[in-house]
Amino acid sequence: MILNGVAIDDTFAEAFGMRATRIIVTALNLKWAYEAARTMTGFATSVIGCGCEAGIECELTADETPDGRPGLAVLLFAVSSKELAKQVERRIGQCVLTSPTSAAFSGIDGEPVALGKNLRFFGDGYQMSKVIGGRRYWRVPVMDGEFLCEETTGMVRAVGGGNFLVLATSPAEALAACEAAIDAMSKVRGAIMPFPGGIVRSGSKVGSKYKALSASTNDAYCPTLRGAVDSALSPDIGAVLEIVIDGLTETDVRNAMRAGVKAVCDVGAAGGVHRVSAGNYGGKLGPFHFHLREILA
Amino acid sequence: MTELCLTLKHTPAQMVDVSALTPDLLAGKGREDILRIELPTGNRKLRVADLFDLSGDGAQSSLTIRASTDRLASIGAHMQSGTIAIEGDCGPYGGLGMRGGKIVVHGTAAAFVGCGMRGGAIEVRGDAGDFLGGALPGDKQGMRGGSVVIHGNAGDRAGDRMRRGLVLIAGDAGAYCGSRMLAGTIVVSGRVGHSPGFGLKRGTLLLAHPPAEMPAKFQDAGEYELLFLTLLAKHFEHEGGSFKAFLPLSRRVRRYCGDLATGGKGEMLLGLSS
């Protein structure tokens, strides 16, 4: 399959089951909603070292938020419900509670996970509970007024680790194509791309020559190792970048992958893009398989 | 099937406990079964057939009591589900300890309406008596959930020892509104009598008009736009119906902390024009 001069490999992305939640962060204006949400989703690129993968899903208008202020929907993904609960509490406590004028609400129904349930104790006994419309909110007194936070958010089963690789002539061309992909993918609801700017350059393979490491650089896709290893790259490939996708459902991941790969193909061979591939582990580890050619069909 | 309807034949000489007549307790009962139900009054019992004309079928989720008077006590007490429409007045203890469903009183409600309720909704189109949403004498907690909307005025000690839930009074509230309240929210669109929030431990008294005299045990904390009021207003809009009478809800308020004699962790919010 070749689209606009870009070869689509006959392969698939292998994804895993994760636990996820959506949190709505609001503030006095969008600038400060972004400050809170960006801080909260910082250092959340990979569950390997960050505990969770998180990103901003979309902007919400004042009509779409519980408190009638501008806000953002944030998605968090973790490998277990226990880890997700820990990360939610830590990130809301350190990044949203601390951010001026902020408030946090559940953005999804599911198994309850503590949001403000324990953070309320920061109020030192002056916190107040309000049950409105069957949902409990906590009003925690802080120095700019009150931090309003819903007691719990919902946890759902989700899909993490959808991906595709962009193989181009140079790093600049690979990056430009991936940026176009991220622009298109960020419009898809229910999915996030957790790496910096949504793009990852250090794709990994399972295992390492060093016993302490469970993963190491994906040497088959490192252009500088062509000749030294069993490379997957032809001589015209000078750089490979990857986009990793976490989604609330399999469909969300598929939609995001489709939007991204199509945007890459729109850049095409004229933009220095030669191939699109995907990462997998032979299909034995992850229950979700996203075949590139099926997605684009 | 037609709606189950009980029409009072005559005003009873004494108070009659009609707590046995709730949609969930009547479920599965036929017409004859319902007519045989005994209702305590004084030191004896009356059958439903002695007091009411029955029309419609049994086993329905809604029940209408016509020509109701304030001699009918404990209407809808401990009900779990369904709807009771009261055409006329409602005696004391209406909705006592109810857990779900809805009671609509088209006339006035006597004392202790919504007393100790845990869930569900009560709407009173007329006035309500004393101890609305309060606690039974000796009980430590009053209303513990659900909502009560009063279109008219409420008597003294509305929300006494209230623990959770929402009380909305479109008219005036009597003296000691929110007395000894533990938590929850009371909104009064009219005026309140003396000593509102007496012994208030926690919870919110949201008043459209300042009391004639601010109790000395409440301290001014300044003016704020509190976010939870936006949530409350949105809830009123969403619920519609009787809740809409409380819109627009003032989002800018002057906050008074109190009752300082009982910890000062409650609040009286006075609505301000934003």
Interface residues (C-beta under 8 A of the other chain):
Chain A: P66 D67 G68 R69 A103 G125 Y126 M128 S129 K130 V131 I132 G133 Y137 R139 G145 E146 L148
Chain B: G145 R164 G165 A183 T185 R202 T204 Y224 L226 L227 F228 T230 L231 L232 K234 H235 H238 E239 K265 E267
